[in-house]
Amino acid sequence: AIAVASGLITARNMWMAVWVMFAIAAACGIYLAVIAGPVVIGIGVVSILATLGYVGGPKPYGYRGLGEVFVFVFFGLIATVGSRFVHDSTAPLAAWLLAVPVGFLVTAILVANNIRDIETDRATGKRTLAVMLGRANTARLFDALVYGAFVLIAVFAAAGWTPRWTALAVGAVPLAVPVSRIIRTETEGPPLIRALKGTARLHLAVGALLAFGAVLA
């Protein structure tokens, strides 16, 4: 949306790119459905419809403060548990539990993006959650998501609800500290872009450590 608004790409070309990506995703979905069954097709259809409604249609919910809910559900819960389901056609409790901190961190990526764009979104009438909450409260939400993810990982592993070795992911906390500091103290674009990239790296690191811990178990 930012690229279109800034003139870097036309709306027509953007939609063409979107449909190409959907076609590729559909092809992958068909392949996965052959492996894991028709449930994957259902998940794919719902995900595509949800994606279209995010910034498209008469009332895009991404601009009504619901973007974070979409990201948590589809990029956190469904992506994590769905990956496990494709692997062995099961969706155990441990997969759902680990999907929550993964969802927290991927949601934090969107929060970091929206806090960067808070002024431009407000000026153009886009009511993202960051616009609704304000900068200070959005920064608190970011910290709650990031550090809450680590708390959940530790609690789940200590309780034996998830493989004990998944607690290795708590070792990624040092990656979160500088990102959190930027989100809380900076208001300009370049530092917040660094925070956005740092949040994405944090999500990748935690995901990799969780997967490694699950394999060790």
C-alpha positions in Angstrom: 0.0 0.0 0.0 2.9 2.4 0.8 4.6 1.6 -2.5 1.4 2.4 -4.4 0.7 5.6 -2.4 4.3 6.8 -3.0 4.1 6.1 -6.7 6.8 3.4 -6.8 4.3 1.0 -8.4 0.9 1.4 -10.0 -2.2 -0.1 -8.4 -2.7 -2.3 -11.5 0.8 -3.7 -11.3 0.5 -4.3 -7.5 -2.7 -6.3 -8.0 -1.0 -8.3 -10.8 1.8 -9.2 -8.4 -0.7 -10.1 -5.8 -2.5 -12.5 -8.1 0.7 -14.1 -9.3 1.7 -14.7 -5.6 -1.8 -16.2 -5.0 -1.4 -18.5 -8.0 2.0 -19.7 -6.7 0.5 -20.2 -3.3 -2.4 -22.1 -4.8 0.0 -24.4 -6.7 1.9 -25.1 -3.5 -1.4 -25.7 -1.7 -2.5 -28.3 -4.2 0.8 -30.1 -3.7 0.4 -30.0 0.0 -3.2 -31.2 -0.2 -2.0 -34.3 -2.1 0.4 -35.0 0.8 -1.8 -34.0 3.8 -5.4 -34.1 2.5 -8.1 -31.7 1.7 -7.9 -29.9 5.0 -5.0 -27.9 3.6 -7.2 -26.7 0.7 -9.7 -25.4 3.2 -7.0 -23.6 5.2 -5.7 -22.1 2.0 -9.0 -20.8 0.8 -9.8 -19.2 4.2 -6.3 -17.6 4.3 -6.6 -16.1 0.8 -10.0 -14.6 1.6 -8.6 -13.2 4.8 -5.7 -11.7 3.0 -7.9 -10.0 0.4 -10.0 -8.5 3.2 -6.9 -7.2 5.0 -6.4 -4.2 2.7 -9.1 -4.8 0.1 -12.9 -4.5 -0.2 -15.1 -1.7 1.1 -14.0 -2.1 4.7 -10.4 -3.4 4.9 -10.0 -4.7 8.5 -6.3 -4.1 8.4 -7.2 -0.4 8.7 -9.7 -0.9 11.4 -7.3 -2.0 14.1 -7.7 -5.8 13.4 -4.5 -6.3 11.4 -2.7 -7.7 14.5 -5.4 -10.3 15.0 -5.1 -11.4 11.4 -1.4 -11.8 11.6 -1.5 -13.6 15.0 -4.1 -16.1 13.7 -2.8 -16.8 10.2 1.0 -16.2 10.5 1.2 -17.6 14.0 -1.4 -20.2 14.9 -2.4 -21.5 11.5 1.1 -21.3 10.0 2.7 -23.2 12.9 0.1 -25.8 13.5 -0.5 -26.2 9.8 3.2 -27.0 9.2 3.0 -29.7 11.9 -0.2 -31.1 10.3 1.3 -31.3 6.9 4.3 -33.1 8.4 2.4 -36.0 10.1 -1.4 -35.2 9.9 -1.5 -34.3 13.7 -2.0 -31.1 15.6 -0.9 -31.9 19.1 -1.3 -29.5 22.1 2.4 -28.7 22.1 2.1 -27.4 18.5 -0.7 -25.1 19.5 1.2 -23.9 22.6 4.4 -23.1 20.6 2.3 -21.3 18.0 1.3 -18.7 20.5 4.8 -17.2 21.1 5.6 -17.6 17.4 2.4 -15.6 16.8 3.3 -13.0 19.3 6.6 -12.3 17.6 5.2 -12.2 14.1 2.6 -9.8 15.3 5.3 -7.7 16.8 6.7 -7.3 13.3 3.5 -5.7 12.2 3.4 -3.6 15.4 6.9 -2.3 14.6 5.9 -1.5 11.0 2.7 0.3 12.1 4.4 2.4 14.8 6.9 3.6 12.1 3.9 4.6 9.9 1.7 6.0 12.6 1.8 9.6 11.5 1.3 8.9 7.8 -1.5 6.4 8.5 -3.2 8.9 10.8 -3.0 11.6 8.1 -4.5 9.3 5.4 -7.3 8.0 7.6 -5.9 4.5 8.2 -7.0 3.5 11.6 -4.4 0.9 12.4 -4.1 -0.4 16.0 -1.1 1.9 16.4 -3.1 4.9 15.4 -5.8 4.0 17.9 -3.5 3.3 20.8 -1.0 6.0 20.2 2.8 5.7 20.1 3.4 5.1 23.9 0.8 2.4 24.2 1.9 0.8 21.0 5.4 0.6 22.3 4.1 -1.1 25.4 2.1 -3.6 23.3 5.4 -4.3 21.4 7.2 -5.1 24.6 4.3 -7.3 25.9 4.3 -9.3 22.7 8.1 -9.8 22.5 8.9 -10.4 26.2 5.6 -12.3 26.6 6.7 -14.7 24.0 9.8 -15.6 26.0 7.9 -16.0 29.2 5.4 -18.4 27.5 8.3 -20.4 26.0 9.9 -20.8 29.4 6.7 -21.6 31.2 5.5 -24.2 28.7 8.9 -25.9 28.7 9.2 -25.9 32.5 5.7 -27.3 32.9 6.5 -30.1 30.4 3.7 -29.0 28.1 6.3 -28.6 25.3 9.6 -30.3 24.7 12.1 -29.1 27.4 14.7 -28.2 24.8 12.5 -25.6 23.2 13.5 -23.4 26.2 16.7 -22.8 24.2 14.7 -20.1 22.4 14.9 -18.0 25.5 18.5 -17.5 24.6 17.4 -15.1 21.9 16.4 -12.5 24.5 19.5 -10.3 23.9 18.3 -9.8 20.3 15.1 -8.2 21.7 16.6 -5.7 24.0 18.0 -3.2 21.5 14.9 -3.5 19.3 12.7 -2.7 22.2 14.8 0.3 23.1 14.4 1.7 19.6 10.7 1.2 19.6 10.3 3.0 22.9 12.6 6.0 22.3 12.8 6.7 18.5 10.2 8.4 16.3 12.1 8.8 13.0 12.0 6.5 10.1 15.6 5.1 9.8 15.9 3.9 13.4 12.4 2.4 13.3 13.2 0.6 10.0 16.2 -1.0 11.8 13.8 -2.0 14.6 11.5 -3.6 12.0 14.4 -5.6 10.5 15.6 -6.5 14.0 12.1 -7.8 15.0 12.0 -10.0 11.9 15.5 -11.4 12.7 14.3 -12.0 16.3 11.3 -13.9 15.0 13.5 -16.0 12.7 16.0 -16.8 15.5 13.3 -17.8 18.0 11.6 -20.0 15.3 14.9 -21.7 14.5 15.7 -22.4 18.1 12.2 -23.7 18.8 12.5 -26.1 15.8 16.0 -27.1 16.9 14.8 -27.8 20.5 11.8 -29.8 19.2 14.2 -32.0 17.1 16.5 -32.6 20.1 13.5 -33.8 22.1 
